[in-house]
Amino acid sequence: MKGARNQERLYSYPQLTSCRGSLSPWSKFNRHSWSIFHRRQHSARMEYRRKQHGVGIYVHMLDTWALFHDQPIVINDRQAAPAVHGVEAHNCTRREDQIRLSLLAVDTHGYTNAAMSIAKLLGFDLCVRLRQLSERKMFMARGAAPPESLERLVVGKVSLRKIRDGWMELLRLIASIRQGRLTAAEAIARLGSAARGDPVHAAADELGKLLRTIFLCDYFTIPEFRREMHALLNRGESVHLLQRAVYHGRVGVSRGRRADELRAISTSHTLLTNVVIAWNTMKMQDVVDRWKALKHPIEDHWIRRIGPVHFEHVNFKGTISFEIDSYADALIQRQPKLRARRV
């Protein structure tokens, strides 16, 4: 619990500063994944870019650059389940007076039609940057005539009957997620390709096709929306460089063999990454405050495009000492003292 609160303090800090918080709302975020190399872990798979065995770390990032959720995953598996799970796990902890996340930007590997349906029913939009041109096609309800300007783009029909037949069971699935009976990742895993023929899978898949069509209409006709979504995804690539600088080498032979150890490695690495981002944000805020005191002109759109993920000035190797005595109670969960019973 202490670690979770410390993590929340770090990713909440950029929102409190004027150089980051006043320029980006909380409702937008993206996700990205990277890998740590570990051959002896049972879930390790070959990383296709570096040709080495590793375990994936799936991270969610706010548009203020702070990381707010992480989880170990299996490389080369479809990433729609951890993408939706991370958002729902974060939103379910928000109070009524706190803003919940409403938009998730992902790449092609992080979406399925069923995942888009579940995300929408959970209260946020799954926006995907599609790689293949063949996937940038639209679907319409069976019996509806498309406009002449879109006839060449419409390649499929959606069965409204399948959506009606599986609608109530799909709502029960969403209710089970909200009540904590199963996670969003487990729900999406049940609606994979092996579930074809199931009414719930058919309803989620058909509804996802309609949602993807609505998204593509916004994507192609609203330049500001398309530019903002690409900016969110590019920020994730910038954070990759920082994460690889924080983590170097390999996991030890005796480390990371259990799920709880992998979770500890993932969370610790995310915590250190947030420390660097918070430190850079603090230094950026000092410069902004100093320039404002000197009446130096500052363009807000300049600050918006400058990310606190540079690390050339940070020494990641060597011995680092911290004065933690003043913050021991906030960082360490102490065991309550037991009074000796008198006989």
C-alpha positions in Angstrom: 0.0 0.0 0.0 2.9 2.4 0.8 4.4 1.7 -2.6 1.1 2.3 -4.4 0.7 5.7 -2.6 4.3 6.7 -3.4 3.6 5.8 -7.1 0.4 7.9 -7.0 2.3 10.9 -5.5 4.9 10.7 -8.3 2.5 10.5 -11.3 0.2 13.2 -9.7 3.1 15.6 -9.2 3.3 16.8 -12.9 -0.4 17.7 -12.8 0.3 20.1 -9.9 2.8 22.2 -11.9 1.9 24.9 -14.3 4.3 23.7 -17.0 2.5 20.4 -17.3 -0.8 20.4 -15.5 -2.4 23.5 -17.1 -1.7 22.2 -20.6 -2.9 18.7 -20.6 -6.2 17.2 -19.2 -6.2 14.0 -17.3 -8.6 12.3 -19.6 -6.1 11.3 -22.3 -3.5 8.7 -22.0 -1.7 6.0 -24.0 0.0 2.7 -23.4 3.2 1.1 -24.6 5.2 -2.0 -23.9 8.9 -2.9 -23.8 10.8 -6.0 -22.6 13.4 -7.1 -20.1 15.7 -9.9 -21.1 15.3 -13.0 -19.0 15.8 -16.4 -20.7 15.1 -18.6 -17.6 11.6 -17.3 -17.0 8.8 -19.7 -18.0 6.9 -16.9 -19.8 9.9 -15.6 -21.7 9.5 -15.4 -25.5 11.7 -14.3 -28.4 11.7 -10.5 -28.8 11.4 -10.1 -32.6 13.4 -6.9 -32.8 16.4 -7.8 -30.7 16.2 -11.5 -31.2 16.5 -12.3 -27.5 14.3 -14.0 -25.0 12.5 -11.6 -22.6 9.4 -10.7 -20.7 7.2 -7.8 -21.7 6.4 -4.9 -19.4 3.1 -3.1 -20.3 3.0 0.5 -19.1 0.2 3.1 -19.2 1.2 6.7 -19.5 -0.8 9.9 -18.9 -0.5 12.8 -21.4 1.5 14.6 -18.6 4.2 11.9 -19.3 3.7 10.2 -15.9 3.3 6.4 -15.7 0.4 5.2 -13.7 0.0 1.5 -14.3 2.4 -1.4 -15.2 2.1 -5.2 -15.5 4.3 -8.0 -16.9 3.0 -9.6 -20.1 4.0 -12.4 -22.5 5.8 -11.0 -25.5 4.1 -11.4 -29.0 0.6 -12.0 -27.4 -2.2 -9.7 -28.4 -2.1 -6.7 -26.0 -5.7 -5.6 -26.0 -6.4 -7.3 -22.7 -3.7 -5.6 -20.6 -4.4 -2.3 -22.3 -8.1 -2.2 -21.2 -7.3 -3.8 -17.8 -4.9 -1.1 -16.9 -7.4 1.7 -17.5 -10.2 0.0 -15.7 -7.9 -0.9 -12.7 -7.1 2.8 -12.5 -10.6 4.2 -13.0 -12.1 1.9 -10.4 -9.9 3.5 -7.7 -11.0 7.1 -8.6 -13.4 8.9 -6.3 -16.5 10.7 -7.4 -14.7 14.1 -7.4 -11.8 12.8 -9.5 -11.7 12.8 -13.2 -11.6 9.3 -14.8 -9.6 8.5 -17.9 -11.7 8.5 -21.1 -9.4 7.9 -24.1 -6.8 5.2 -24.7 -4.4 5.5 -27.7 -2.9 2.2 -28.8 -1.2 0.7 -31.8 -2.5 -2.1 -34.0 -1.3 -4.8 -31.6 -3.3 -3.4 -28.8 -6.9 -3.7 -30.0 -9.5 -6.1 -31.1 -13.2 -5.5 -32.0 -14.3 -7.1 -28.7 -11.8 -5.0 -26.7 -13.3 -1.8 -28.3 -16.7 -2.9 -27.2 -15.7 -3.7 -23.7 -13.8 -0.4 -23.4 -16.7 1.6 -24.6 -19.1 -0.1 -22.2 -16.6 0.5 -19.3 -16.7 4.2 -20.1 -13.7 5.1 -22.2 -12.7 5.0 -25.9 -10.1 2.7 -27.4 -8.4 4.7 -30.2 -6.1 2.7 -32.4 -3.4 3.7 -35.0 -4.0 1.0 -37.6 -1.0 -0.2 -39.5 -2.5 -2.1 -42.4 -4.5 -0.2 -45.0 -6.9 -3.2 -45.3 -8.0 -2.5 -41.7 -9.0 1.1 -42.4 -12.3 0.1 -43.8 -15.8 0.8 -42.5 -18.8 -1.3 -41.6 -22.4 -0.4 -41.7 -25.6 -2.1 -40.4 -27.1 -4.6 -42.8 -29.7 -3.0 -44.9 -28.3 0.6 -44.6 -27.2 2.3 -47.8 -23.8 4.1 -47.5 -23.3 7.6 -49.0 -21.9 7.7 -52.5 -18.6 9.2 -51.2 -18.1 6.2 -48.9 -19.1 3.3 -51.1 -15.6 2.3 -51.8 -14.6 2.4 -48.1 -17.5 0.2 -46.9 -16.4 -3.4 -47.1 -18.6 -5.2 -44.6 -22.0 -5.4 -43.0 -22.8 -5.6 -39.3 -25.6 -7.9 -38.1 -27.7 -6.0 -35.6 -29.5 -9.3 -34.8 -26.3 -10.7 -33.3 -25.8 -7.6 -31.2 -29.4 -8.0 -29.9 -29.0 -11.7 -29.2 -25.9 -11.3 -27.1 -26.6 -7.9 -25.6 -27.9 -8.9 -22.2 -25.1 -11.4 -21.6 -22.6 -8.8 -22.7 -24.0 -6.4 -20.1 -23.7 -9.1 -17.5 -20.1 -9.5 -18.4 -19.5 -5.7 -17.9 -21.4 -5.8 -14.6 -19.1 -8.7 -13.4 -16.1 -6.6 -14.2 -17.5 -3.6 -12.3 -18.2 -5.8 -9.3 -14.8 -7.3 -9.3 -15.8 -10.8 -10.0 -13.3 -10.9 -12.9 -10.8 -8.5 -14.5 -11.1 -6.8 -17.8 -8.1 -8.8 -19.0 -9.9 -12.1 -18.2 -13.1 -10.9 -19.9 -11.2 -10.0 -23.1 -9.2 -13.3 -23.0 -12.5 -15.2 -22.9 -13.7 -13.3 -26.0 -10.7 -14.3 -28.1 -10.7 -16.1 -31.4 -11.4 -19.4 -29.6 -14.8 -18.0 -28.5 -16.2 -17.7 -32.1 -19.7 -18.9 -32.2 -20.5 -17.7 -28.7 -23.4 -15.1 -28.7 -21.4 -12.8 -26.4 -18.4 -12.9 -28.7 -20.5 -12.3 -31.7 -22.3 -9.3 -30.1 -19.0 -7.7 -28.9 -17.3 -8.3 -32.3 -20.2 -6.8 -34.3 -20.5 -3.8 -31.9 -16.7 -3.3 -32.1 -16.9 -3.0 -35.9 -19.4 -0.2 -35.6 -17.2 1.6 -33.0 -14.2 1.2 -35.2 -16.1 2.8 -38.1 -17.1 5.8 -35.9 -13.5 6.2 -34.8 -12.2 6.1 -38.3 -14.7 8.8 -39.3 -13.3 11.1 -36.6 -9.7 10.0 -37.3 -9.9 11.0 -41.0 -12.1 14.2 -40.7 -10.7 15.8 -37.5 -7.0 16.8 -38.0 -6.7 18.0 -34.4 -7.9 14.6 -33.0 -5.5 12.7 -35.3 -2.6 14.9 -34.4 -3.2 14.6 -30.7 -3.5 10.8 -30.8 -0.2 10.5 -32.8 1.4 12.8 -30.2 0.3 10.6 -27.4 1.8 7.5 -29.1 5.0 9.2 -29.9 5.5 10.2 -26.3 5.3 6.5 -25.4 8.3 5.9 -27.8 10.2 8.7 -26.0 9.6 7.1 -22.6 11.0 3.8 -24.0 14.4 5.4 -24.3 14.2 6.6 -20.7 13.1 3.2 -19.4 15.9 1.4 -21.2 18.4 3.9 -19.7 17.0 3.2 -16.2 17.1 -0.5 -16.7 20.3 -2.0 -18.2 21.8 -5.4 -18.2 19.8 -8.5 -17.5 17.7 -10.0 -14.7 19.7 -12.3 -12.4 19.4 -16.0 -12.7 17.6 -16.4 -9.4 15.3 -13.3 -10.0 12.0 -13.0 -11.7 11.0 -16.7 -11.8 7.7 -16.1 -10.0 4.8 -13.8 -10.9 5.2 -11.7 -7.7 8.9 -11.2 -8.5 8.2 -10.0 -12.0 5.5 -7.7 -10.6 8.0 -6.3 -8.1 10.6 -5.7 -10.9 8.0 -4.0 -13.1 6.7 -1.8 -10.3 10.2 -0.8 -9.1 11.3 0.1 -12.6 8.1 2.2 -13.1 8.7 4.0 -9.8 12.3 4.9 -10.8 11.1 6.1 -14.2 8.5 8.3 -12.5 11.2 9.7 -10.2 13.2 10.9 -13.2 10.1 12.4 -14.8 9.1 14.2 -11.6 12.7 15.5 -11.2 12.8 16.8 -14.7 9.4 18.4 -14.3 10.5 20.2 -11.1 13.6 21.6 -12.9 11.4 22.7 -15.9 9.0 24.4 -13.5 11.9 26.3 -11.9 13.0 27.6 -15.3 9.4 28.6 -16.2 9.0 30.5 -12.8 12.4 32.2 -13.2 11.5 33.4 -16.8 8.1 34.6 -15.6 9.8 36.6 -12.8 12.2 38.2 -15.4 9.2 39.0 -17.7 10.7 36.7 -20.4 8.2 35.7 -23.0 7.1 32.1 -22.8 5.0 30.3 -25.5 2.7 27.7 -24.0 2.8 25.5 -27.1 6.6 25.3 -26.7 6.3 23.9 -23.2 3.5 21.5 -24.3 5.9 19.9 -26.8 8.9 19.6 -24.4 8.8 16.3 -22.5 10.5 15.7 -19.2 12.1 12.4 -20.3 15.7 13.6 -21.1 18.3 11.7 -19.1 21.7 12.9 -20.4 22.2 14.9 -17.2 21.3 11.9 -14.9 24.0 9.5 -13.7 22.3 6.1 -13.4 25.4 4.3 -12.4 27.4 4.7 -9.1 26.3 5.2 -5.5 23.4 7.5 -4.8 22.5 8.5 -1.3 19.2 9.9 -0.1 18.2 11.7 3.1 15.2 9.5 3.9 15.0 10.1 7.7 12.5 12.9 7.2 10.4 10.7 4.9 10.7 7.3 6.5 7.1 7.2 7.7 5.8 8.0 4.2 8.1 5.5 2.4 8.3 2.6 4.8 5.3 0.7 6.2 6.3 0.1 9.8 4.9 -2.8 11.9 2.9 -1.6 14.9 4.6 -2.1 18.2 3.1 -4.8 20.4 2.8 -4.1 24.1 4.0 -6.8 26.4 1.2 -8.3 28.4 1.7 -8.3 32.2 1.2 -11.6 33.9 
